Amino acid sequence: MMINFTLIFVSLLLNFFLFSLNDVIAKKIYLYDVPNKERKLHKFPTPLNGGIFYFLNLFLIFIFDIFYYDLKILSIFGFINESDVILVLLILLSLLILGIIDDKLSLKPTSKSLASTLIFFSFLSIRMDFQIIGLRFEMFGFWLDLFELSLIFTILCFVVLQIIFNMYDGINLQSAIYYSIILLYLIIRNQNNAFSIFCILTLINLIFFAFYNYKQKIFLGDNGVYIFSFILALLIIKTYQIEKMNFYVEEILIIFFIPFIDALRLFFKRLIRNTNPFYGDRKHLHHILSNKFGLIKTNLLLIFPLFFSLILISQTTINLTIILGLNFIMYVYLLKYIKNG
């Protein structure tokens, strides 16, 4: 228990130090989000250090766990030796570098998706225990075995999650609040001490980030989205594997519903208008809501469907398909309300 408190205290000091030097670090590596008239409407160049800071948090956790905790925390991922830790650090570093390059050069969507696919392929080919071997549905108690498609399907899930998280990251506080709610829910779902410690340490980083992000002093950047989407994917997969009889595909779809359905809507809308479906614009739900309601109210509206759904899942026996349907109704209502308003 003392080791847990020590690690939490060290994490607090690390984040205080990092975020205090936010501007200095951004100047050293010249990593800024520069405003423009088309999509980026913030007033001043803003540091894109979100992923770098979280990577350093993860590095601290990994090193601390190896030397002082005998890999008890990282055992939640099935890591049993230093080689496992080095592998995932290399994958995280690869994603971080890819994200930084994307932040600096604005890579083409196909190029960065291909690069991410290769990184995920490398990881999942070695750590086959993270491959999704089947899909468990609550409705009719149905199980779909993926057989030889397991690797391809899992890579696709990682890539799609990265894309929808990237599209969802559009206004201040949005990603920090969304990731935090997912982590808090997974803590309740998993109820493993080491799992909880890892999530709490990530939450500490997100709290610091949210404070500075609200003040428009830091953005997550593509480097942050790539790191967080990968870690959250690992946590979801491990929870899915552990909770074999209680964690279903429908529940995962509920967790990711708003980012997924909004990305899907824009994908087809852009295709219909003969524009590239992978290039960004300001037609996302969060952009439309923020123009009408402002930052705080927009974040509350965006997070309400997820928060409401997770309460229903944890406190009632309502069928997950019905809750998924309620999410769709709330999403359509938001769009209709904006249009009519």
N, C-alpha and C positions, 0 to 999 in steps of 0.2 A: 504493500500500500504506500509506503514511504517513497519507493521508487516512482510510483505513478505521480505523486505530488511533485517530486523533484523534476520529472520530465515536463509536467504541466507548467511549473515555474520557469524552467529553462525555455520552454516554448513561448511563454509570455515575454520573457526578456528578448529572445531572438526577434519576435515580431515587432516589439517596441523599437528595437535597434534598426531593423530593416526599414520599417515605414518612416522612421525619423530621417533616414538617409535616402528616402524615395527620390527626391530631386537630384541629389548628388549621383546616385547610381544611374538614373536615366540619362544624365548629361555625359557620364563616362562612356556609355554604350550607344548613346544617341538613339534611344528607343522611345519615340513619341507618337501619339495619334494626333496628326495635324488636321485642324478643321478645314472643311471646304463647304461650298454652298449647296452641293448636291445631296450628300448623305450625312455628313458630320457637322452638326450645328453648334458644338461647344465653342466657346470663345477663344481659348488658348490651347497651344500644344500641351497634351497631357501624357505623363509617363505611362507606359504599357508594361509595368513590372509585375502584374498579378501572377503570372505563371512562374516567373523567376523566384519570387518570394515563396510561393507554395512549394516549388521544387526544393528550395533550401530547407523548408520545414520538413519535407519528406526525408531529405538527406539526414537531418538531425534525428528524426525518429528511427531511421534504419541503423545509423551508427550507434545511437544510444541502446537500441534493442540488441544489437550484436554483442556489445561489450559489457552491458550491465543487466540485461534482462533475458539473456539466453534465448532470443528469438520468440519470446512468448507473445509479443504483440503481433509480429509478422506471421505467426502461425495461423492467423485468421485467413491468410492467403495461401496457406499450405507451404510456406517457405520453411525449409528445415536446415539449411546451411548457408554459408556465405555466398556460394555460387548462385543460389536462387536470388539473393539480395542484389548481387552484382548485375545479374541479368535484368531484373526489373528496373534498376537504376539506369542501365544503359538504354532501355526502352523509353523511360521517362526523359532522359537526356536527349534522345533522338527526337521525341515529340516536342520538347522544349525548343531545341534548335530549329526544327521545322517551323514551329510557331513564330519564333523570332524572325526568321527569314521571311515568312509570310507577312508579318507585321511591317517589316521594312520594305519589302518589294511588291507586296500584294500579288502573290502567285495566282496563276489561273486555277479555277476550281478543280479542273481535271488533273492538273499537276500535283496539287497538294493532296487530293484524294488518293491518287496513285501512290504517292510517297507514304501516306498514312497506311494504306493497304499493305504495302511491303513491310512496314514496321510491325503492324499487327500480325501479319503472316509469320514473321520471324519469331515473335513472342509465342503465338499459339501453336506453332509447330514444335517448339521446345516444351512449353507448358501446356500439354494436351489436356490437363485436368481442368483448364478454364474453357475448353470447348463445350458448347451447349449440345448435348447428345439427343435431347428430345424436348418437346413442348407440352407442358401440363396445363390443361384447361379445366377450369371449375365446371363449366357447362357440360353436363352429361358425363363428368369424370373422364374426359377424353385425353389420351396420351398419344402424341404424334412423334414417332421415332424418326430421327433425321438420318440415321445410318451414315453413308459416305458424305452426305452434305453437311455434316456437323462443322467442319473447319470453315467451309465457304460461308455458311449461315452465320457463324460466330463473327467472322471478319466483317461481314456485311452489317451486323448489329453494331460493332464498334465504330465503323465508318459512318453509318447513319446517325448514331448518337452524337458523334463529333460534329456532323453537319448541322443537325437540328439545334444543338447547344450553341453553335456559332451563330446561327440565324436568330436564336432567342435572345442572345446577348446584345441588347440595343439601347437600354437606358440605365441610368445609375440605380444601384441597389437590386436590380432585377435578378441577375444571376446569383448574387450573394444570398439573397433571401430564398430563392428557389433551391439552391444547393443545400442550404442550412436546414430547410424543412425536410428534404429527402434524408439527410443524415440523421436528424432527430427521429424520424420515423423508423429508419433502419436500426437505430439503437433500441427502440422499443420492440421491433420485430425480432431482432437477433438475440438480445439479452445474453450476450457473451461479454465478460469483463474486458478482455483484450480488444474485442471489436469496439466496445464503447470507448475505450481509451483512445484508439486510433481516430474514431469519429470526433471525439471531443477536441483532440489536438488539431484536427482539420477545421473544426468550428472556431477555434481560437484565431486561426489565420483568417477565416472568413469575417469574423467580427472586426478585426483590425482593418481588413480590406473594405468592409462596408462603410466604416466610419470615414475613411479617406476617399472612398468612391462617392459617398454622398456629398462631400465637399469638393468634388470634381478634381481631386488631386492625383487620382490613379484610375486606370482602366485595367480590366482583366487581360485584354488583348487576345489574339489568336493563340499565343503561347499559353495563356492561362486556361482558355477553353479546352485546348488539346490535353493538358495535364489533368484537369478536373474531370473531363468526360471519360478519360481512361480509368482513373481511380474509382469514380462512381460506377463504371461498368463492372470493374472487378468486385466491388462491394455487393452490387446487385446479383451478380452471378454466384458468388459464394453464399449469399443468403438464399438464393433460389435452390442451390444444391443442398444446403443444410436443412431448410424447411421443406422437405420433400413432399409432405402431405398438406401443407398450409399456404404455400406461396405459388400463385398461379400466373399464367401469362397475362390474364386480364388485369391483375393487380399491377404488373409492370407497365402495361399500356396506360393505366390510370395515372401512374406516377409521371410518365412522360407525355401525357395526352396533349396538353396545350402547346408545348413546343412542336410536337409531331404534327398535329392537325393544322397548325398555322403554317408550318413549312410545306405541308402537302397542298394546302389551299393556294399558296403563292406559287408553288411549282406549276400547277395546272393553269393558274391564271396567267402566268408569264408565257406558257406554251401557247395558250389561246391567242395571246396578243403578239405572238411571233417574236418574243424576246428571250434571251438566254435565261433559262430557269434557275441557273446557279449564280447569277450576278445579283448583288444586293440592291435594295431600294428602300424607300421609307413607307412601304405599304404594309408592313407588319402590324399585327394587332397592337403591340406595345407602342409603336410610333403613333398610330391613330388615336389610341387612348390618351397618350401623354399630351398630344396637341389639344385635346378637349378637356382633360381633367387635371393635368399637372402630374408631377412625379409621384407623390405619396399615394394619392387616390388611385393612380394607374397601377402601382405595385400591389395595392390591396385588392383591386379588381382582378388582376392577373393571378394572384396566389389563392384567391378564395375558392375556385373550383377544386384545386388540389387539397387545400386544407380541409374543406368540407368533405371531400371524398375519403380522405384518410381517417377522419373521425368516424364516418359511416362504416368503414372497413373494420376499424378497431373496436367500435362500440356496438355494432349491430350485426345481424346475420343476413343483411340484404344481399342478394345475389350480385356478384361483381359485374355481370353483364348489365344489370340495371344501373349500377353506379356509373359504368362506362357510358351508358346512354344519357344519364343526367349530365355528365361532362359535355357531351356533344350538344345537348340542349342549351346549357349555359354558354357555350362558345358561340353558338348560332345567335342566341339572344343578345350577347355582347355586340356582335357585328351588326345585328338588326337595330339595336338601340342606338349605336353610333350613327348608322345611316339615317335613321329617322330623326335623330336628335339634332 
